[in-house]
């Protein structure tokens, strides 16, 4: 295990986190199966369609959960690729339905797996909190916010508010460009 004085996870804690992760994945799979069976058994086309959309949404949320899994091995990983997968999963599970377009662009960024996991957790919290407040202000597309995570540019269009405390923990910086953004 890579030792960092401020952020190392003990082996017992790591084991417990993996066990909780396993149980959550099982519960999500169970929910997906229950809704899928209900969709098959439904007689109404509208009900089948609605339940199929719920199954798709649950799969999308399962993808977010998978992108946030604790790493199994201590090794260098590409943080940019990990964040790209997380951003895609979050976009599909939450943002697209809210008409928020999130684009992430970064070059390869080698990072220890545990640090990358913490970064993914912080970025997830940051995006989730920003999206939670997004629909209550100006119409989508009226303002743009830019985030720099590890020096890499990330654009969030239609996002109105963010959690600066989480951004600081992730080493990110958000700027509200308002209407002046190009």
ABEGO torsion letter per residue (X at the ends): XBBBAAABBBAAAAAAAAAAAAAAAAAAAAAAAAAAAAAAABABAAAAAAAAAAAAAAAAAAAAAAAABBBABBBBBBAAAAAAAAAAAAAAAAAAAAGBBBBBBBBBBBBBAAAAAAAAAAAAAAAAAAAAAAAABBBBGABBBBBBBGGBBBBBBGBABBBAAAAAAAGBBBBBAEAABX
